[in-house]
Amino acid sequence: MSVRIDKWLWAARFFKTRSAAQQAVEGGKVKLGGERVKPSKDVRIGDEVAIHIGAYEWTVRVDGLSDKRGSATVARTLYSENEASRLKREEQAALRKFAADPAQERHGRPTKRERRQLERWREG
């Protein structure tokens, strides 16, 4: 048995909607066996899937197949995460928690005052 990768990602609750899963696969954020694939590619038990969402990356092994979205506990049985992937993700989360990114505070274009400060800083 096999299931489309976009349906499986949605059923495993990596994405909230199937169209979001489909866009991620098309955008190269999901790799099956290290290769970019199309959303219609079938996933089988034992396949290794690398999923990149935002700043985090999961490397999981497919343990179960489902094309229906169920509860989170059921979804968790569909895959098992690689130990190295889990440690790396936890480390990234800890770094993000303690070291705030100054670019996240910035929204929109700089004000006139900020632009002048930038020009002074570049000149000086």
C-alpha positions in Angstrom: 0.0 0.0 0.0 1.1 3.6 -0.6 -0.2 7.1 -0.1 0.5 10.4 -1.8 3.2 12.3 0.0 1.0 15.5 0.3 -1.8 13.5 1.9 0.6 11.7 4.3 2.1 15.0 5.4 -1.3 16.4 6.1 -2.5 13.2 7.9 0.7 13.2 10.0 -0.1 16.8 11.0 3.1 18.4 9.6 0.8 20.9 7.8 -2.6 22.3 8.6 -4.0 21.9 5.1 -3.4 19.6 2.2 -2.8 22.5 -0.1 -0.1 23.8 2.3 1.5 20.3 2.2 1.3 20.3 -1.6 2.9 23.8 -1.8 5.7 22.7 0.5 6.4 19.6 -1.6 6.4 21.7 -4.9 8.7 24.3 -3.3 11.3 21.7 -2.4 10.7 21.9 1.4 10.1 18.1 1.5 12.5 15.5 0.2 11.9 11.8 0.0 15.1 9.8 0.2 17.1 13.0 -0.3 15.4 13.8 -3.6 12.9 16.5 -4.5 9.6 14.9 -5.4 6.2 15.9 -6.8 3.1 16.0 -4.5 1.7 12.9 -6.3 4.7 10.8 -5.3 3.7 7.7 -3.3 5.2 7.2 0.2 5.7 3.6 1.5 6.5 2.3 5.0 10.2 2.6 5.7 10.8 5.7 3.5 12.9 8.5 4.9 11.4 12.0 4.6 13.1 15.3 5.3 10.7 18.1 6.1 11.8 21.8 6.3 9.2 24.1 8.0 10.4 27.6 8.9 13.6 27.4 10.9 13.1 23.7 11.8 13.9 20.5 9.9 12.6 17.1 10.7 14.1 13.8 9.4 11.5 11.1 9.9 11.0 7.5 8.9 7.5 6.5 7.7 6.0 3.9 10.1 2.4 4.0 9.1 0.2 5.1 6.2 -3.0 7.2 6.3 -4.8 9.4 3.9 -7.2 10.6 6.6 -6.4 13.3 9.2 -7.0 11.9 12.7 -6.0 13.0 16.2 -2.5 14.0 17.1 -1.9 10.8 19.0 -2.8 8.8 15.9 -0.7 11.1 13.7 2.3 10.5 15.9 2.2 6.8 15.2 2.7 7.4 11.4 6.3 8.4 11.8 9.4 8.1 14.0 11.9 11.0 14.1 15.6 10.4 13.7 17.5 11.0 17.0 20.0 13.4 15.4 17.1 15.4 13.9 15.3 15.7 17.3 18.5 16.9 19.1 19.2 19.4 16.4 15.6 20.8 16.5 15.7 21.1 20.3 19.0 22.9 20.1 17.6 25.3 17.5 14.6 26.0 19.7 16.8 26.7 22.7 19.0 29.1 20.7 15.9 30.9 19.4 14.5 31.2 22.9 17.6 32.8 24.4 18.9 34.8 21.5 16.2 37.0 20.0 16.7 37.9 16.3 16.7 41.7 15.9 15.3 41.4 12.4 12.1 39.9 13.8 11.4 43.1 15.7 11.7 45.1 12.4 8.5 45.6 10.4 8.1 47.5 7.2 10.4 50.3 5.8 12.7 52.3 8.0 11.5 55.6 9.3 13.1 58.8 8.2 15.0 58.9 11.5 16.2 55.3 11.2 17.3 55.9 7.6 19.4 58.9 8.7 21.0 56.8 11.5 21.8 54.1 9.0 23.4 56.6 6.6 25.5 58.0 9.5 26.5 54.5 10.5 27.6 53.6 6.9 29.6 56.8 6.5 31.3 56.7 9.8 
